[in-house]
Amino acid sequence: MSRSFVRGRQRIVTGASLLAFLATVGWDSCRSRKALAQGEADTPAAAVEASVGTFQPASPLDVPAVSHVFLFRNRSSGPTTIVRLVGSCPCTSGAIVGIIGANGKERRIHPESAGLPVTLGAGEAAQIRVTIDLKEPAPALVRKALSVIGIDVAAATPHTIASLALQGTILPAIEVDSPVLDLGSVMPSGRPVPSPEDERRWTVTVSYDPRVGDSLPPLASSNLYIRVTALPETNELSAAQTGPAMQTTPANLPDRLTCHRRFAVSIAPDAPLGLIDGMLTFAVPGKATDPTRSAVLRSVSVLVTGRIVGDLSAQPPLLALGTVPASVAGASAPAAVRQISLRATNSAALSGLAATTPSRWLRVVVLPTSASSLSSPLATLAVSLLPGAPPGLLQTNIEVIFGPNRRRLLIPVTAYVSAGGAPSSAAG
C-alpha cells in the first residue's frame, strides 16, 4: 500500500470526525436554546423571592398572631397548581391572598374563602401569607415552616415545590422561677406554709405582665397529696425568694413582668410513702371570656417531684419490667418475675404486711420471712406479669399496707408489652 494512499485515508477519517463533532455541538446548542425557551434551565420551575421571613419580638398580649407575605413565582412555561399549604405545627397556617400577573403589575385579590387549588400560569406569582398563632407556641425564638404542595412541569403528582419559614421571638407574658420543683426526701407534713429555712425549696414564684389581670386564678395540683397555698400578693421580688433553679431573678426578668405571686407547696399528712409527683397548673375555666389570657395562663406548668420517707421503704422505689413480648406475656407461665425488697426502721412496721395492685395483669406476693431473719426488719415482694396482658404500655402501682397504724407505701410499676421480639435485656 502506498504512503500517499494512507495519508488520503487519514484525511477522510479526520474530516468525518470533525463533521460529526460539529453536528453534535450544533444539535446540543439547538437543544439548549429550546430548553431555555421552554423554561427547562437549571433554575427551578417555581421560586420564592425570599424563603425565610421574620417578625418583630411580640407577646400574645400584644398581638394574637404574626404574619408575613411571601412571593411565589411560576418560572416554567406551563401551569403550576398549588393544591395544599401544610404548616409544621397546628399554630402555623397559610393562605393565598393575591395573584400577580406575568407582567409584574397586574394584581388580583384572591379571597381566602376561595381556598385551594390555585393554578398559576407561566410567569404568574402568588402572594402566600404565613401566620403563626402566638397563643400556642411557648415563649422563645421560634421558626415555623409552611410547605407548598403542588403539581408542576417536574411531576404530575402533588409534591413539595417550595418551603417557607417564618421566625422571630415570642416574648413571655408569664414565667415561673423553675419548671421543676424537686422536694427531695421529705417527711409527710400538713403545714400550709413552709418554714423559713425551706422557703426556696417549697415555694413557686410566678412573674407576669400586668395585662394578664389584677389577680391570678388558683394554682392547682394534679396530685391530691400535693397541696398549694397562695401567699400574700406582692409586687416586690428579692433574689432570695426565687426558686431553686434560679432561672428567673429580678435581674433577668423582662421589664414587662412586673407583677409577682408566690405559692407555697406542702405534702398532705396522709400522703402514702414512696415516690410522689404532680403537675401544678392554673385552674382556668373551660369556657373563658378572654381566650388570649386563658392561653397565657395555661402555658404555666410546674412539675413537682420528691420522695416521702417513713418507717418503710422499697428498693427499687419504682419497678420497671422493661419490654415484654406479647408471646411471652401470653404464655401459660407468668412473665417478667421481679422482686422488691422492703426495709423497715423497726420490726413493728412489718406487722400485718399486705400488698395489692389495681391491675388485673400483675400479681404481687409477699414472700414468707424465715424465722432466722425475724430480727432483721426486711421483707420481699415477688411481682410477675400475668398471661394475657394486651400489647401496649402498662402503668400501675403496688400498694403496701403496713404497721399498726396501717400506713401505705406506693410503688409505681411500668411495663411495655410489645407485639413480638425478644425481651429487653435492660428490663428489671
C-alpha positions as CSV (number, residue, x, y, z in Angstrom):
1,M,0.0,0.0,0.0
2,S,1.5,3.4,-1.0
3,R,2.2,6.1,1.6
4,S,0.1,8.7,-0.3
5,F,-3.0,6.4,-0.1
6,V,-2.6,6.1,3.7
7,R,-2.4,9.9,4.1
8,G,-5.5,10.4,2.0
9,R,-7.5,7.9,4.1
10,Q,-6.4,9.6,7.3
11,R,-7.6,12.9,6.0
12,I,-11.0,11.4,5.1
13,V,-11.4,9.9,8.7
14,T,-10.3,13.2,10.3
15,G,-12.8,15.2,8.2
16,A,-15.6,12.9,9.0
17,S,-14.9,13.1,12.8
18,L,-14.8,16.8,12.6
19,L,-18.2,17.0,10.9
20,A,-19.7,14.6,13.5
21,F,-18.3,16.8,16.3
22,L,-19.7,20.0,14.8
23,A,-23.0,18.3,14.2
24,T,-23.2,17.2,17.8
25,V,-22.2,20.7,19.1
26,G,-24.8,22.3,16.9
27,W,-27.5,19.9,17.9
28,D,-26.7,20.4,21.6
29,S,-26.7,24.2,21.1
30,C,-30.2,24.0,19.5
31,R,-31.4,21.7,22.3
32,S,-30.1,24.2,24.9
33,R,-31.8,27.1,23.2
34,K,-35.0,25.1,23.0
35,A,-34.7,24.2,26.7
36,L,-34.2,27.9,27.7
37,A,-37.2,28.9,25.6
38,Q,-39.3,26.3,27.4
39,G,-38.1,27.2,30.9
40,E,-36.2,23.9,31.4
41,A,-32.9,25.5,32.5
42,D,-31.1,24.6,35.8
43,T,-33.3,27.1,37.6
44,P,-36.3,25.7,39.4
45,A,-39.7,25.8,37.8
46,A,-41.1,27.7,40.7
47,A,-39.2,30.0,43.1
48,V,-39.7,32.2,46.1
49,E,-38.0,35.6,46.3
50,A,-37.2,35.1,50.0
51,S,-37.9,31.7,51.6
52,V,-37.4,33.0,55.2
53,G,-39.4,35.8,56.8
54,T,-39.0,37.4,60.2
55,F,-41.3,39.2,62.7
56,Q,-40.5,41.6,65.4
57,P,-40.5,40.3,69.0
58,A,-44.1,40.1,70.2
59,S,-46.2,38.8,73.1
60,P,-49.6,37.2,72.7
61,L,-50.9,40.1,74.8
62,D,-49.5,42.5,72.1
63,V,-51.0,40.7,69.0
64,P,-52.8,37.4,68.8
65,A,-50.8,36.4,65.7
66,V,-48.0,37.4,63.4
67,S,-47.9,37.1,59.6
68,H,-45.6,37.5,56.6
69,V,-46.4,37.5,52.9
70,F,-44.1,35.6,50.6
71,L,-44.0,35.9,46.8
72,F,-44.1,32.5,45.0
73,R,-43.5,32.7,41.2
74,N,-44.1,30.2,38.5
75,R,-41.0,30.3,36.3
76,S,-41.9,27.5,33.9
77,S,-43.7,27.8,30.6
78,G,-46.6,25.6,31.8
79,P,-49.1,25.9,34.6
80,T,-48.3,25.2,38.3
81,T,-51.1,24.3,40.6
82,I,-50.9,24.8,44.3
83,V,-53.1,22.1,46.0
84,R,-52.2,22.4,49.7
85,L,-50.4,24.6,52.2
86,V,-49.2,22.5,55.2
87,G,-47.9,24.0,58.4
88,S,-45.2,22.4,60.5
89,C,-47.5,22.6,63.6
90,P,-51.1,23.5,64.3
91,C,-50.1,27.0,65.2
92,T,-48.9,27.7,61.7
93,S,-51.2,28.3,58.7
94,G,-51.0,29.6,55.2
95,A,-53.3,31.3,52.7
96,I,-53.0,32.7,49.2
97,V,-54.1,36.3,49.3
98,G,-53.2,37.6,45.9
99,I,-52.2,36.7,42.3
100,I,-49.7,38.8,40.3
101,G,-49.7,38.7,36.6
102,A,-46.7,37.7,34.4
103,N,-46.1,41.4,33.7
104,G,-45.5,42.0,37.4
105,K,-48.0,44.8,37.6
106,E,-51.5,43.4,37.4
107,R,-52.7,42.0,40.8
108,R,-56.0,40.5,41.7
109,I,-57.1,39.7,45.2
110,H,-57.7,36.0,46.0
111,P,-60.3,35.7,48.7
112,E,-59.4,33.2,51.4
113,S,-62.8,31.8,51.1
114,A,-62.0,30.7,47.6
115,G,-59.5,28.2,49.0
116,L,-57.3,25.8,47.0
117,P,-56.3,24.6,44.5
118,V,-55.0,27.7,42.7
119,T,-53.3,27.4,39.3
120,L,-50.6,29.9,38.2
121,G,-49.9,30.5,34.5
122,A,-46.4,30.9,33.2
123,G,-44.8,33.9,34.8
124,E,-47.6,34.4,37.3
125,A,-46.9,34.7,41.1
126,A,-48.9,34.0,44.2
127,Q,-48.8,36.0,47.4
128,I,-48.7,33.4,50.2
129,R,-49.4,34.7,53.7
130,V,-47.9,32.6,56.6
131,T,-49.4,33.1,60.0
132,I,-48.3,32.0,63.5
133,D,-50.8,31.9,66.3
134,L,-48.9,33.3,69.3
135,K,-51.2,31.7,71.8
136,E,-49.9,28.2,71.0
137,P,-46.0,28.1,71.0
138,A,-44.0,28.6,74.2
139,P,-42.2,31.9,74.5
140,A,-38.8,31.5,72.8
141,L,-37.1,32.1,69.5
142,V,-39.3,30.1,67.1
143,R,-39.0,29.1,63.5
144,K,-42.2,27.7,61.9
145,A,-42.3,26.2,58.4
146,L,-45.0,26.0,55.7
147,S,-44.7,23.5,52.8
148,V,-46.2,24.4,49.5
149,I,-47.6,21.3,47.9
150,G,-48.4,21.4,44.2
151,I,-48.2,20.0,40.6
152,D,-45.9,21.5,38.1
153,V,-43.9,20.5,34.9
154,A,-41.5,18.5,37.0
155,A,-44.1,15.9,38.2
156,A,-47.7,15.2,37.6
157,T,-48.4,14.2,41.2
158,P,-48.5,16.5,44.2
159,H,-45.1,17.2,45.8
160,T,-43.4,19.9,47.8
161,I,-42.5,22.7,45.4
162,A,-41.4,25.2,48.0
163,S,-40.8,25.6,51.7
164,L,-41.4,28.8,53.5
165,A,-40.3,29.7,57.1
166,L,-41.2,32.5,59.5
167,Q,-39.1,33.1,62.5
168,G,-38.9,35.5,65.4
169,T,-39.1,35.8,69.2
170,I,-42.3,35.3,71.2
171,L,-42.0,37.3,74.4
172,P,-43.3,35.8,77.6
173,A,-46.3,37.1,79.3
174,I,-45.9,35.0,82.4
175,E,-43.0,33.0,83.8
176,V,-42.3,30.7,86.8
177,D,-39.0,30.7,88.6
178,S,-38.4,27.0,87.8
179,P,-40.4,24.5,85.7
180,V,-39.4,21.7,88.1
181,L,-39.7,21.8,91.9
182,D,-37.7,18.9,93.5
183,L,-38.7,18.4,97.1
184,G,-36.1,15.7,97.7
185,S,-36.7,13.3,100.5
186,V,-39.3,14.6,102.9
187,M,-41.4,13.5,105.8
188,P,-45.2,13.9,105.4
189,S,-46.3,17.3,106.7
190,G,-49.6,19.1,106.8
191,R,-48.1,22.6,107.1
192,P,-49.8,25.0,104.6
193,V,-46.9,27.4,104.7
194,P,-43.3,26.2,104.6
195,S,-40.9,27.2,107.4
196,P,-38.3,29.9,106.6
197,E,-35.4,27.5,106.1
198,D,-37.4,25.6,103.5
199,E,-38.8,28.7,101.8
200,R,-36.9,28.4,98.5
201,R,-37.5,24.6,98.2
202,W,-41.2,24.7,98.9
203,T,-42.2,27.9,97.0
204,V,-43.2,28.6,93.4
205,T,-42.8,32.2,92.2
206,V,-44.9,33.4,89.2
207,S,-44.0,36.7,87.5
208,Y,-46.4,38.1,84.9
209,D,-47.4,41.0,82.7
210,P,-50.0,43.3,84.4
211,R,-52.2,42.9,81.4
212,V,-52.7,39.2,82.4
213,G,-55.1,40.6,85.0
214,D,-55.4,42.0,88.5
215,S,-55.3,38.6,90.1
216,L,-54.3,35.1,89.2
217,P,-56.6,32.0,89.5
218,P,-55.7,29.3,92.0
219,L,-52.7,27.1,91.2
220,A,-54.0,23.6,91.3
221,S,-52.1,20.2,91.7
222,S,-52.9,17.1,89.7
223,N,-51.9,15.0,92.8
224,L,-54.3,15.4,95.7
225,Y,-51.5,14.8,98.2
226,I,-49.6,17.8,96.9
227,R,-51.2,21.0,98.3
228,V,-50.7,24.5,97.1
229,T,-51.5,27.7,99.1
230,A,-51.3,31.2,97.7
231,L,-49.1,33.5,99.7
232,P,-50.0,37.2,100.2
233,E,-49.7,39.2,96.9
234,T,-46.6,41.3,96.4
235,N,-45.1,43.4,93.6
236,E,-41.6,43.2,95.2
237,L,-39.4,40.2,94.5
238,S,-36.0,39.6,96.0
239,A,-33.3,37.2,94.8
240,A,-33.8,35.1,98.0
241,Q,-37.4,34.5,97.1
242,T,-36.8,32.8,93.7
243,G,-36.9,29.1,93.2
244,P,-34.0,26.5,93.4
245,A,-33.2,26.6,89.7
246,M,-32.7,30.4,89.8
247,Q,-33.8,30.7,86.2
248,T,-35.8,33.8,86.9
249,T,-34.4,36.5,89.2
250,P,-35.2,40.2,89.5
251,A,-32.0,40.9,87.5
252,N,-33.0,38.9,84.4
253,L,-36.8,39.2,84.4
254,P,-38.2,41.0,81.3
255,D,-39.2,44.6,82.1
256,R,-42.9,43.9,81.4
257,L,-43.2,41.1,84.0
258,T,-43.6,43.5,86.9
259,C,-46.3,41.5,88.9
260,H,-45.3,38.6,91.1
261,R,-47.3,36.0,93.1
262,R,-45.8,33.3,95.3
263,F,-47.4,29.9,96.1
264,A,-46.4,27.5,99.0
265,V,-46.2,23.8,98.3
266,S,-46.8,21.2,101.1
267,I,-47.4,17.5,101.4
268,A,-50.7,16.2,102.9
269,P,-50.1,14.3,106.3
270,D,-51.9,11.2,105.0
271,A,-49.8,11.0,101.8
272,P,-48.5,7.5,101.1
273,L,-44.8,6.8,101.4
274,G,-42.7,6.4,98.2
275,L,-42.1,8.5,95.1
276,I,-44.5,11.4,94.5
277,D,-45.0,13.7,91.6
278,G,-47.7,16.0,90.3
279,M,-48.2,18.9,87.8
280,L,-49.1,22.4,89.0
281,T,-51.3,24.4,86.6
282,F,-53.6,27.3,86.9
283,A,-57.3,26.4,87.3
284,V,-58.6,28.1,84.1
285,P,-62.3,27.7,83.3
286,G,-63.1,25.7,80.3
287,K,-65.2,28.5,78.7
288,A,-63.1,31.6,79.2
289,T,-64.3,35.0,78.2
290,D,-60.7,36.0,77.2
291,P,-59.1,33.3,75.1
292,T,-55.7,35.0,75.0
293,R,-55.5,35.4,78.8
294,S,-56.6,31.8,79.2
295,A,-53.9,30.6,76.7
296,V,-51.2,32.5,78.6
297,L,-52.3,31.0,82.0
298,R,-52.4,27.5,80.5
299,S,-48.8,27.9,79.4
300,V,-47.7,27.7,83.0
301,S,-46.8,24.3,84.4
302,V,-44.5,23.2,87.2
303,L,-43.6,19.5,87.8
304,V,-43.3,18.7,91.5
305,T,-41.2,15.6,92.4
306,G,-40.0,14.1,95.6
307,R,-39.9,11.0,97.8
308,I,-41.9,10.7,101.0
309,V,-39.9,8.7,103.6
310,G,-41.0,6.9,106.7
311,D,-40.9,3.6,108.6
312,L,-40.9,1.5,105.4
313,S,-39.1,1.9,102.0
314,A,-38.8,-0.1,98.8
315,Q,-35.8,-1.0,96.7
316,P,-36.2,-0.3,93.9
317,P,-38.7,2.6,94.6
318,L,-40.0,2.2,91.0
319,L,-40.3,-1.2,89.3
320,A,-39.6,-1.1,85.5
321,L,-40.3,-4.5,83.9
322,G,-39.0,-3.3,80.6
323,T,-40.2,-4.7,77.3
324,V,-42.1,-8.0,77.4
325,P,-43.1,-9.6,74.0
326,A,-46.8,-10.4,73.8
327,S,-45.8,-14.1,73.0
328,V,-44.1,-14.3,76.4
329,A,-46.9,-12.4,78.2
330,G,-49.4,-14.7,76.6
331,A,-47.7,-17.9,77.7
332,S,-49.1,-20.1,80.4
333,A,-46.5,-19.2,83.0
334,P,-46.1,-15.7,84.5
335,A,-43.6,-13.4,82.7
336,A,-41.1,-10.8,83.9
337,V,-40.9,-12.0,87.5
338,R,-39.1,-9.5,89.7
339,Q,-38.5,-9.0,93.4
340,I,-38.8,-5.9,95.5
341,S,-37.0,-5.5,98.9
342,L,-38.8,-3.8,101.7
343,R,-36.8,-2.3,104.5
344,A,-38.3,-1.1,107.8
345,T,-36.9,1.1,110.5
346,N,-38.4,-1.3,113.1
347,S,-39.9,-4.8,113.3
348,A,-43.3,-3.4,114.2
349,A,-43.6,-1.7,110.8
350,L,-43.7,-5.2,109.2
351,S,-46.7,-6.3,111.2
352,G,-49.8,-7.0,109.2
353,L,-47.8,-6.5,105.9
354,A,-50.0,-6.8,102.8
355,A,-49.6,-5.9,99.1
356,T,-52.2,-5.3,96.4
357,T,-52.4,-3.9,92.9
358,P,-55.3,-2.5,90.9
359,S,-54.0,-4.1,87.7
360,R,-55.5,-7.4,86.6
361,W,-52.3,-8.2,84.7
362,L,-50.0,-8.0,87.7
363,R,-49.6,-10.5,90.6
364,V,-47.9,-9.5,93.9
365,V,-47.0,-12.0,96.6
366,V,-45.4,-11.3,100.0
367,L,-42.8,-13.9,100.4
368,P,-42.6,-15.7,103.8
369,T,-40.0,-14.3,106.2
370,S,-37.8,-17.0,107.7
371,A,-37.6,-17.3,111.5
372,S,-33.9,-16.6,111.5
373,S,-34.5,-13.2,109.9
374,L,-37.3,-12.0,112.1
375,S,-34.9,-9.8,114.0
376,S,-34.0,-8.1,110.7
377,P,-36.7,-5.7,109.5
378,L,-36.7,-6.9,105.9
379,A,-39.4,-8.3,103.6
380,T,-39.6,-9.3,100.0
381,L,-42.3,-8.9,97.3
382,A,-42.5,-11.2,94.2
383,V,-44.0,-9.3,91.3
384,S,-44.9,-11.0,88.0
385,L,-46.8,-10.1,84.8
386,L,-49.7,-12.5,84.2
387,P,-50.6,-14.2,80.9
388,G,-52.8,-12.4,78.5
389,A,-51.6,-8.9,79.1
390,P,-52.5,-6.8,75.9
391,P,-49.9,-5.1,73.8
392,G,-49.1,-1.6,74.8
393,L,-47.9,0.4,77.8
394,L,-48.8,-0.8,81.3
395,Q,-48.7,1.7,84.1
396,T,-49.9,0.8,87.5
397,N,-48.7,0.6,91.2
398,I,-48.4,-1.7,94.1
399,E,-49.9,-0.6,97.4
400,V,-48.3,-1.9,100.5
401,I,-50.2,-1.7,103.8
402,F,-48.0,-2.0,106.9
403,G,-47.6,-1.3,110.6
404,P,-50.1,-0.9,113.5
405,N,-51.3,2.4,112.1
406,R,-52.0,0.9,108.7
407,R,-49.8,3.3,106.7
408,R,-49.4,2.9,103.0
409,L,-46.4,2.7,100.6
410,L,-46.9,3.1,96.9
411,I,-44.5,1.5,94.3
412,P,-45.0,2.6,90.7
413,V,-44.8,-0.2,88.1
414,T,-44.2,0.1,84.4
415,A,-44.0,-2.4,81.5
416,Y,-44.3,-2.4,77.8
417,V,-45.9,-5.4,76.1
418,S,-44.7,-5.5,72.5
419,A,-46.2,-7.2,69.6
420,G,-43.2,-9.5,69.3
421,G,-39.4,-9.8,69.6
422,A,-37.1,-10.8,72.4
423,P,-37.4,-9.5,75.9
424,S,-35.4,-6.3,76.7
425,S,-32.0,-7.1,78.3
426,A,-32.5,-3.9,80.3
427,A,-35.7,-5.0,81.9
428,G,-35.6,-5.0,85.7
